[in-house]
Amino acid sequence: MSDALKHECGIAHIRLLKPLEFYKEKYGSAFYGVNKMYLMMEKQHNRGQDGAGFASIKLDTKPGERYISRVRSIAQQPIQDIFAQINERINNELDANPEYNDSVALQKSNIPYIGEVLLGHVRYGTFGKNSVESVHPFLRQNNWQHRNLILAGNFNMTNVKQLFSSLVELGQHPKEYTDTITIMEKIGHFLDDAVSKIYKKLKKEGYKKSDCSPLIAERLNVAKILKRAAKNWDGGYAMAGLLGHGDSFVLRDPAGIRPAYYYKDDEIVVVASERPVIQTVFNVAFDDVKELDPGHAIITKKSGDVSITKILEPLERKACSFERIYFSRGSDAEIYQERKMLGRLLMPKVLKAIGNDTANSVFSYIPNTAETSFYGMIETVEEYLNERKTKAILSGGGKLSKEKVVDILKERPRIEKIAIKDVKLRTFITEDSSRNDLVAHVYDVTYGVIKPTDNLVIIDDSIVRGTTLKMSIIKMMDRLHPKKIVVVSSAPQIRFPDCYGIDMANLETLVAFNAALALLKDNNKYDLVETVYHKCKAQENLADKDVKNFVNEIYNQFTTEEISAKISELLSDESVNAEVEIIFQPVENLHKACPNHLGDWYFTGNYPTVGGNRVVNRAFINFYEGNKERAY
């Protein structure tokens, strides 16, 4: 993606179902779980590079022994940093105490991080500060083992304000105004309540206080706690939690917005944000890794019993389509084919843009995640050329010379690696002119392969703000002196803010929105902006379920093609000599390519939860009033 986006986080959960001695004997190390967690987090580093965290719980420890370990980092390479810290601590303990090497029991008693219940997280910050205190997993501590809660997730809530207020009404005093703290305290409140009720009941049944702990662990109903806590949540989430005594859970939102996959056998339970991570790390087949159903939780009790339980009534499935276009690893078997299909479906528009002149067109892509869609696009070009070659040969009626046939057959798509991502830009200079010059050099180009008579077709995953396209890519492409530059987006026009985990909180940063505003001005319709503002303003005090998305009225004035043409105009200034045309994927083609991931609110404004309309409503009010605050 040419526009840098901060987006989803990644979760990794491992529950070892056998004693640690089993893994020592079978796999050569009692640190089997820690080693697998490192691999799972490293293979999800695409989901978050702002920070990383790891937590573990040891089962059946004696009073006075430390049973929870946690480490977090916001270093430049946070995953490597936390596991370097873990390894250093482990190695120091083993070096200082050689007797630990052959005793799993001594390792478990004396070395941190070794444990049966593990949770990892990689973070892209979209809400709250980017400090180590904002890095998951979060820890809610208590002297009662059962009341300790460790939480990590891939989520954003649209109704944090309401959830925060409900905690205050309960008498709590949350230490931060963030969705993670709010959610953790909400779960923690009902966890405390459940533990207290079980404890009182056990005392009435005649049990001594010292005998209650294992019985509380046995009777604690995690599903009931989650049902009570999640009742009023509005957002997209895949949320993982560990309880101090050893129960664990991963809960997915009712619309299936955020992804979660799991694998279970008699040795292990594993949950991750991406399927191929589990496949690769544990060497299991595609069909062995299951998708966690929306609104459901996978719950593992301290006893090792595993259940999939419905926590919230599922909504219409609106799994995030951006996962398929860009965020998730392209090594997933389904995602790979979907991305190729996105490229294939664009080719009729591309051929029209170049006047079917494939001989004088060079095809390329923006590194690196657009590469798979590029393959699909090229396959379609090859099919088009094969059809054309077949017709040319057949039209010869068997009288073509060998040389003529060879000449017909040798035509193939001209494929070149044109754009090269040279640096990860750090905008440490804040002066606009200096920063713009830096942005212009994020990409470099390959010289000497484009002729002045050529069309240059280059595909990108999506176009959000268009800043890098305008300041860097189009200008760099123009240095090659093509006749025409065709920029192809495998995603539709991004028209609306996201509120479920992607850092797109404002309308005015979206190039499609700016194009629509420019068209309103061109057509003397800009009064509509004020009309929409008043409609949005009138909804401020309505319940979320009653709020409507009036921002669509801005876009409905124009065809998709008209907005695309205006985007092309906005992203190419007078310094660009080549003709520039920007092509977007139609929404209906996105649905064809990704039929199980119909969450398209970025493109259509059809939000999957009622809080979405309130967010877009607030985003438009913020835009109109010149308020730079987040819309959620």
Order of alpha helices (4+ residues) and beta strands (2+ residues): beta-alpha-alpha-beta-beta-alpha-alpha-beta-beta-beta-alpha-alpha-alpha-alpha-beta-beta-beta-beta-alpha-beta-beta-beta-alpha-beta-alpha-alpha-beta-beta-alpha-beta-beta-alpha-beta-alpha-alpha-alpha-alpha-beta-alpha-alpha-alpha
